[in-house]
């Protein structure tokens, strides 16, 4: 094992709305992956300095054993929300400060450090580590981008939970709550999302209570108010935790849930079309909703079949971050 750590090493980091992942690998092209680690959310627009530093430190501590830390020569990080010019508390400047803190905490001093967005590392995770192509990420949030020579040149959505991320896990969760509330007060059709949402938020389901089946009646009104109070008490992004309930309900035949999945796929495909896709170019699909086995993968792929793009689902951008770190290694 010590002989392995006498080699030149690199680290790739992929940080998104749900988790931060770090991968240790040999520096030579095609070299072995030697370790991996994970921490909490890494979106530079939604996580503060203390939390992001802790999540990076946890991922690096797990991925890079103490004996290997002095051998890490290059690190590339792909971060959701790593936009420049937002000041020290958000975006790119926050990421760089947190990386410095995490390196100090783990005893690492890489010679070369580069930070980019999550779309660039996702594209580089496709076979051959391409530097040109299209990327669509849909997990907690959602963004589509055209990458040219390793840099974003066009972006569609990625505007965050308040203003965009249409078709994302957050969007699905928010729409599930809306559908449940509409069913409770009679504005929308009955759906199994009602008991699913109530159960998620710990609101009692009382089908035997007098008037429970009366939309807008006292029991339904009390249930709706319970959901509203709990949703507003939680961080907005936690709505993304409801997206698996939508997938499960659709799988069990719920028409409302199936409609939400269909609409999410349409919104995501629309973001790709906004990038003016060309036949033959790669399209990387990533994130919990679109990666291998993702619940929207086939739907989005079918909607974009007519564009002629070559679809490559990837689990995350960690392998791409490693590939880009290898390009930095002195």
Phi, psi and omega per residue, in radians:
X1 nan -0.702 3.129
X2 -1.099 -0.569 3.110
X3 -1.109 -0.638 3.113
X4 -1.070 -0.746 -3.053
X5 -1.410 0.013 2.970
X6 -1.457 -0.099 3.129
X7 -1.456 2.881 3.028
X8 -1.276 2.413 -3.018
X9 -2.248 2.723 3.034
X10 -2.345 2.818 3.070
X11 -2.248 2.346 2.999
X12 -1.959 2.419 -3.124
X13 -2.164 2.302 3.038
X14 -2.150 1.994 -3.039
X15 -2.132 2.088 -3.126
X16 -2.222 -2.857 -3.051
X17 -1.271 -0.314 -3.105
X18 -1.872 -0.678 -3.080
X19 -2.671 2.860 3.039
X20 -2.030 2.189 -3.106
X21 -2.092 2.355 3.062
X22 -2.110 2.462 3.140
X23 -2.283 2.266 3.058
X24 -1.701 2.350 -3.123
X25 -2.590 2.788 3.012
X26 -1.129 2.585 -3.024
X27 -1.302 -0.457 -3.075
X28 -1.243 2.548 3.125
X29 -0.944 2.296 -3.121
X30 1.349 0.135 -3.121
X31 -1.182 2.893 -3.039
X32 -1.248 2.583 2.920
X33 -1.405 2.236 -2.990
X34 -1.946 -0.230 -3.137
X35 -3.081 2.763 3.090
X36 -2.590 2.740 3.115
X37 -2.704 2.829 -3.100
X38 -2.425 2.616 3.041
X39 -2.375 -2.977 -3.101
X40 -1.319 -2.918 -3.050
X41 -0.971 2.567 -3.099
X42 -2.251 0.333 3.108
X43 -1.243 2.090 -3.016
X44 -1.285 -0.085 3.045
X45 -1.701 -0.265 -3.023
X46 -2.143 -0.046 -3.091
X47 -2.123 2.307 -3.132
X48 -1.329 3.004 -3.032
X49 -1.066 -0.819 -3.094
X50 -1.087 -0.758 -3.107
X51 -1.196 -0.792 -3.108
X52 -1.135 -0.701 3.084
X53 -1.066 -0.750 3.137
X54 -1.117 -0.702 -3.126
X55 -1.193 -0.702 3.086
X56 -1.151 -0.740 3.140
X57 -1.083 -0.732 3.123
X58 -1.093 -0.779 -3.124
X59 -1.134 -0.760 -3.132
X60 -1.199 -0.672 3.132
X61 -1.063 -0.725 3.128
X62 -1.246 -0.663 -3.020
X63 -1.365 -0.602 -2.973
X64 -2.065 1.841 3.104
X65 -1.068 2.665 -3.119
X66 -0.899 -0.678 -3.097
X67 -1.178 -0.304 -3.075
X68 -1.739 -0.176 -2.938
X69 -1.170 -0.583 3.123
X70 -1.265 -0.248 -3.100
X71 -1.625 -0.074 -3.139
X72 -1.374 1.968 -3.098
X73 -1.688 -0.388 -3.076
X74 -2.567 2.511 3.103
X75 -2.358 2.290 2.967
X76 -2.099 2.306 3.115
X77 -2.115 2.281 3.016
X78 -1.864 2.037 -3.019
X79 -2.125 2.263 2.926
X80 -1.098 2.388 3.091
X81 1.365 0.245 -3.096
X82 -1.478 0.945 3.131
X83 -1.401 2.486 3.137
X84 -1.405 2.820 2.979
X85 1.368 0.289 -3.104
X86 -1.723 0.031 3.137
X87 1.633 3.096 -2.994
X88 -1.256 -0.269 -3.031
X89 -1.744 -0.049 -3.102
X90 -2.598 2.758 2.987
X91 1.208 -2.587 -2.986
X92 -1.048 -0.777 -3.121
X93 -1.083 -0.667 3.091
X94 -1.103 -0.787 -3.130
X95 -1.036 -0.818 -3.112
X96 -1.092 -0.716 3.114
X97 -1.130 -0.733 -3.127
X98 -1.197 -0.636 3.073
X99 -1.103 -0.755 3.093
X100 -1.016 -0.766 3.131
X101 -1.115 -0.731 -3.116
X102 -1.195 -0.665 3.080
X103 -1.095 -0.752 3.123
X104 -1.096 -0.688 -3.110
X105 -1.191 -0.496 -3.091
X106 -1.794 -0.040 3.131
X107 1.315 0.494 3.126
X108 -1.802 2.566 3.115
X109 -2.498 1.151 -3.103
X110 -1.102 2.524 3.136
X111 -1.271 -0.573 -3.085
X112 -2.242 2.223 3.116
X113 -2.295 2.272 3.124
X114 -2.330 2.437 3.130
X115 -2.188 2.347 3.053
X116 -2.454 -2.843 -3.123
X117 -1.569 2.990 3.132
X118 -1.256 -0.429 -3.134
X119 -1.226 -0.667 -3.118
X120 -1.111 -0.754 3.140
X121 -1.254 -0.548 3.090
X122 -1.113 -0.761 3.113
X123 -1.086 -0.763 -3.112
X124 -1.180 -0.240 3.090
X125 -1.380 -0.180 3.102
X126 -1.277 2.821 3.134
X127 -0.931 2.311 -3.138
X128 1.455 0.023 -3.138
X129 0.821 1.066 -3.103
X130 -1.121 2.647 3.065
X131 -1.865 -0.094 -3.130
X132 -2.275 2.311 3.101
X133 2.721 -2.914 -3.090
X134 -2.002 2.611 3.138
X135 -2.362 2.405 2.989
X136 -2.294 2.053 3.122
X137 -1.971 2.263 3.061
X138 -2.434 1.807 3.045
X139 -2.329 -2.068 3.004
X140 -1.024 -0.815 3.057
X141 -1.954 -2.975 3.141
X142 -2.629 2.407 3.097
X143 -2.699 2.578 3.018
X144 -2.177 2.545 -3.107
X145 -2.648 2.598 2.897
X146 -1.717 2.258 3.128
X147 -1.969 2.249 -3.137
X148 -2.219 2.138 -3.097
X149 0.922 0.676 3.076
X150 1.406 0.094 -3.133
X151 -2.157 2.491 3.052
X152 -1.130 2.273 3.058
X153 -2.062 -0.400 3.035
X154 -2.435 2.489 3.119
X155 -2.379 2.421 3.041
X156 -2.189 2.178 -3.125
X157 1.122 -2.603 -2.960
X158 1.347 0.447 -3.023
X159 -1.564 0.118 3.087
X160 1.554 2.947 -2.999
X161 -1.101 -0.537 -3.059
X162 -1.394 -0.620 -2.976
X163 -2.003 -0.144 -3.072
X164 -2.937 -2.244 -3.047
X165 0.979 0.724 -3.073
X166 -1.199 2.325 -3.099
X167 1.553 -0.018 -3.096
X168 -1.400 3.109 3.034
X169 -1.075 -0.689 3.075
X170 -1.067 -0.810 -3.116
X171 -1.045 -0.797 3.133
X172 -1.072 -0.747 3.132
X173 -1.109 -0.754 3.122
X174 -1.106 -0.728 3.138
X175 -1.177 -0.568 3.091
X176 -1.113 -0.762 3.104
X177 -1.119 -0.752 3.108
X178 -1.033 -0.754 -3.133
X179 -1.142 -0.693 3.125
X180 -1.147 -0.742 3.124
X181 -1.139 -0.685 3.117
X182 -1.123 -0.668 3.105
X183 -1.184 -0.661 -3.120
X184 -1.166 -0.610 -3.104
X185 -1.817 0.147 3.010
X186 1.534 0.096 3.106
X187 -1.456 -0.268 -3.081
X188 -2.421 3.000 -3.099
X189 -1.245 2.760 3.041
X190 -1.085 2.542 -3.108
X191 -2.718 2.583 3.091
X192 -1.245 -0.091 3.043
X193 -1.179 -0.362 3.111
X194 -1.068 -1.051 3.132
X195 -1.128 -0.521 3.125
X196 -1.134 -0.811 -3.137
X197 -1.197 -0.763 3.117
X198 -1.050 -0.767 3.136
X199 -1.107 -0.689 3.136
X200 -1.057 -0.677 -3.090
X201 -1.665 0.115 3.090
X202 1.226 0.451 3.090
X203 -1.588 2.220 -3.080
X204 -1.037 2.404 3.011
X205 -1.769 2.084 -3.026
X206 -2.203 1.202 -3.087
X207 -1.100 -0.358 3.140
X208 -1.554 -0.075 -3.135
X209 -1.232 2.456 3.096
X210 -0.983 2.238 3.098
X211 1.456 0.079 -3.117
X212 -1.027 -0.666 -3.102
X213 -1.400 0.064 -3.130
X214 -1.632 1.824 -3.124
X215 -0.993 2.301 3.125
X216 1.461 -0.118 3.118
X217 -1.268 3.042 -3.055
X218 -0.944 -0.824 3.141
X219 -1.108 -0.754 3.134
X220 -1.149 -0.687 3.118
X221 -1.105 -0.739 3.123
X222 -1.106 -0.698 3.122
X223 -1.133 -0.770 3.135
X224 -1.078 -0.757 3.137
X225 -1.120 -0.624 3.094
X226 -1.094 -0.747 3.109
X227 -1.124 -0.805 -3.095
X228 -1.039 -0.786 -3.139
X229 -1.059 -0.765 -3.079
X230 -1.263 -0.629 3.097
X231 -1.112 -0.768 -3.111
X232 -1.251 -0.394 3.128
X233 -1.384 -0.351 -3.098
X234 -1.671 2.827 3.029
X235 -1.093 2.364 -3.082
X236 -0.928 -0.679 -3.065
X237 -1.130 -0.309 3.124
X238 -1.165 -0.210 3.027
X239 -1.041 -0.450 3.134
X240 -1.074 -0.396 3.136
X241 -1.158 -0.269 3.138
X242 -1.457 -0.237 -3.045
X243 -1.042 -0.646 3.078
X244 -1.085 -0.493 3.104
X245 -1.180 -0.617 3.093
X246 -1.153 -0.775 3.132
X247 -1.062 -0.772 -3.133
X248 -1.134 -0.741 -3.140
X249 -1.122 -0.719 3.109
X250 -1.103 -0.704 3.121
X251 -1.116 -0.460 3.121
X252 -1.561 0.086 3.052
X253 1.722 0.182 -3.139
X254 -1.300 2.116 -3.056
X255 -1.200 -0.638 -3.138
X256 -1.135 -0.812 3.134
X257 -1.110 -0.726 3.112
X258 -1.084 -0.656 3.086
X259 -1.114 -0.639 3.105
X260 -1.161 -0.719 3.090
X261 -1.102 -0.723 3.114
X262 -1.101 -0.733 3.133
X263 -1.185 -0.683 3.097
X264 -1.044 -0.766 3.123
X265 -1.084 -0.714 3.123
X266 -1.092 -0.737 -3.139
X267 -1.136 -0.746 3.133
X268 -1.157 -0.741 3.094
X269 -1.100 -0.627 3.099
X270 -1.106 -0.618 3.091
X271 -1.127 -0.675 3.093
X272 -1.167 -0.744 -3.135
X273 -1.078 -0.526 3.119
X274 -1.123 -0.312 3.139
X275 -1.554 0.049 3.127
X276 0.987 1.121 -3.100
X277 -1.108 2.570 3.137
X278 -2.038 2.498 -3.127
X279 -1.017 2.353 3.064
X280 1.644 -0.301 -3.118
X281 -1.453 2.703 -3.110
X282 -1.307 2.511 2.985
X283 -2.193 1.981 3.104
X284 -1.590 2.248 3.065
X285 -1.933 2.223 -3.062
X286 -2.543 2.984 -3.093
X287 1.750 2.883 -3.062
X288 -1.046 -0.482 -3.123
X289 -1.557 -0.338 -2.982
X290 -2.188 -0.203 3.130
X291 -1.197 -3.077 -3.139
X292 -0.918 2.171 -3.110
X293 1.394 0.049 -3.117
X294 -1.131 2.574 -3.045
X295 -1.182 -0.318 3.134
X296 -1.870 0.008 -3.048
X297 -1.024 -0.926 -3.087
X298 -1.166 -0.667 -3.133
X299 -1.103 -0.841 -3.121
X300 -1.179 -0.701 3.099
X301 -1.030 -0.726 3.128
X302 -1.150 -0.694 -3.129
X303 -1.163 -0.465 -3.103
X304 -1.792 0.088 -3.077
X305 -1.020 -0.619 -3.102
X306 -1.230 -0.205 -3.138
X307 -1.404 -0.325 3.134
X308 1.391 0.180 3.109
X309 -1.272 2.739 3.086
X310 -1.687 1.953 -3.016
X311 -1.511 2.296 3.115
X312 -2.271 1.729 3.046
X313 -1.287 2.345 3.052
X314 -2.286 2.566 -3.078
X315 -1.158 -0.737 3.102
X316 -2.862 -3.066 -3.073
X317 -1.695 0.189 -3.065
X318 -1.074 -0.753 3.131
X319 -1.122 -0.626 3.084
X320 -1.174 -0.671 3.096
X321 -1.101 -0.669 3.072
X322 -1.098 -0.787 -3.141
X323 -1.041 -0.707 3.134
X324 -1.271 -0.581 3.073
X325 -1.125 -0.635 3.127
X326 -1.103 -0.540 3.106
X327 -1.217 -0.405 -3.122
X328 -1.489 -0.362 -2.935
X329 -1.107 2.248 -3.122
X330 -1.148 nan nan
